[in-house]
């Protein structure tokens, strides 16, 4: 069978042509932009742990949360950095203002946090209390006294920012 020059050219073209014609440069550019976007937006985001059992009070505070030890106080329990320390009912039934297990846990956390530079020593004395807005003041007072006795001098309260719309 004899092919004409036009048919030979068409056969060579179809033989050399690949079926998958993908531009990898554009794909690499898209992934690079996506990775850059994700990295730039994830750095510097400070947030408090999400405790579904704690309903924070509303406030007009505009200060961002800091990285500190977090004491979560729900209606039933007190949790420090994810570990249950005491039941609220037991704490309210205690005599005195110092909560023993909480003080021990805070002192242990403070010992385990090494301060490398002298200027950062004040930063190691920071603590955030995430208290449910329904907890009694008596309980909050006991927690604050315990934190002060455990040498935490900078105590902050976690609040939910009120939207002024």
C-alpha positions in Angstrom: 0.0 0.0 0.0 1.5 3.3 -1.1 0.8 6.4 1.0 0.7 9.9 -0.4 3.1 12.5 1.2 0.1 14.1 2.8 -1.0 10.8 4.4 2.6 10.1 5.6 2.7 13.5 7.3 -0.6 13.0 9.0 0.5 9.5 10.2 3.8 10.9 11.7 1.9 13.7 13.4 -0.6 11.3 15.0 2.2 8.9 16.1 4.3 11.7 17.7 1.4 13.4 19.4 0.9 12.4 23.0 -2.6 12.0 24.3 -2.0 13.7 27.6 -1.0 17.3 27.1 -0.8 18.9 30.5 1.0 22.1 31.4 2.9 21.3 34.6 4.3 24.8 35.0 0.8 26.2 35.6 0.0 23.4 38.0 3.2 24.0 40.0 2.5 27.8 40.1 -0.9 27.1 41.6 0.4 24.8 44.3 3.2 27.3 45.2 0.7 30.1 45.6 -1.6 27.8 47.7 1.2 26.7 50.0 2.4 30.3 50.4 -1.2 31.4 51.2 -1.6 28.7 53.8 1.7 29.3 55.5 1.3 33.0 55.7 -2.2 32.8 57.2 -1.4 30.1 59.8 1.6 31.9 61.4 0.8 34.1 64.4 -2.7 32.9 65.1 -3.2 32.7 68.8 -6.3 31.1 70.0 -7.6 29.6 73.2 -8.6 25.9 73.4 -12.1 25.2 72.3 -14.2 24.1 75.3 -17.7 23.3 74.2 -18.9 23.1 77.8 -17.8 26.7 78.6 -19.9 29.6 77.4 -17.7 32.7 77.7 -19.1 36.1 78.7 -19.4 38.8 76.1 -17.1 41.8 76.1 -15.8 44.7 74.0 -12.2 43.7 74.7 -10.0 44.0 71.6 -6.8 42.4 72.9 -5.7 39.2 71.2 -5.2 36.1 73.3 -1.7 35.3 74.5 0.0 31.9 74.7 -0.3 31.1 78.4 -1.4 28.3 80.7 -5.2 28.0 80.4 -7.5 27.1 83.3 -10.9 26.0 81.9 -13.8 26.2 84.4 -17.0 24.7 83.3 -20.2 24.2 85.3 -18.9 20.8 86.4 -15.1 20.6 86.4 -11.8 22.5 86.4 -9.3 21.6 83.7 -5.7 22.8 83.4 -4.0 22.4 80.0 -6.4 19.5 79.1 -6.1 17.6 82.4 -9.1 17.4 84.8 -8.0 18.8 88.2 -11.2 18.9 90.3 -14.9 18.8 90.3 -16.7 22.2 90.8 -19.0 20.7 93.5 -16.0 19.5 95.5 -14.3 22.8 95.2 -17.4 24.7 96.3 -17.7 22.4 99.3 -14.1 23.0 100.4 -13.2 25.2 103.3 -10.7 28.0 102.6 -9.8 29.8 99.5 -6.9 27.7 98.1 -7.8 24.8 95.9 -5.0 22.2 96.7 -5.0 20.1 93.5 -5.1 23.3 91.3 -2.2 24.9 93.2 -0.1 21.7 92.9 -0.8 21.4 89.2 0.1 25.1 88.6 3.3 24.9 90.6 4.3 21.7 88.6 3.6 23.5 85.3 5.6 26.5 86.4 8.6 24.3 87.4 8.5 22.5 84.1 8.5 25.7 82.1 12.1 26.8 81.9 12.9 30.5 81.5 16.0 30.9 79.4 16.3 34.7 79.3 15.8 36.9 82.4 13.6 39.3 80.5 11.0 36.5 79.8 10.6 35.6 83.5 7.5 37.8 83.7 5.9 36.0 80.7 6.1 32.7 82.6 3.8 34.1 85.3 0.9 34.6 82.8 -2.3 32.6 83.1 -5.7 32.7 81.4 -8.9 31.7 83.0 -11.7 30.5 80.7 -14.7 30.6 83.0 -18.2 29.8 82.0 -20.4 32.9 82.4 -22.7 31.0 84.8 -20.1 30.0 87.4 -20.5 31.5 90.9 -18.3 34.3 91.9 -17.2 32.3 95.0 -15.7 29.7 92.7 -13.9 32.3 90.6 -12.5 34.0 93.7 -11.1 30.6 94.9 -9.5 30.0 91.5 -7.9 33.5 91.5 -6.6 33.2 95.0 -5.1 29.8 94.2 -3.4 31.2 91.0 -2.0 34.1 93.1 -0.6 31.6 95.7 0.9 29.6 92.9 2.9 32.7 91.9 0.9 33.6 88.8 0.9 37.4 88.9 -0.6 38.2 85.4 -4.1 36.6 85.3 -6.3 37.2 82.3 -9.9 36.2 81.6 -11.1 34.7 78.3 -14.1 36.5 76.9 -16.0 36.3 73.6 -15.8 39.5 71.6 -19.2 41.2 71.2 -20.0 42.2 67.6 -21.3 45.7 67.4 -23.6 45.3 64.4 
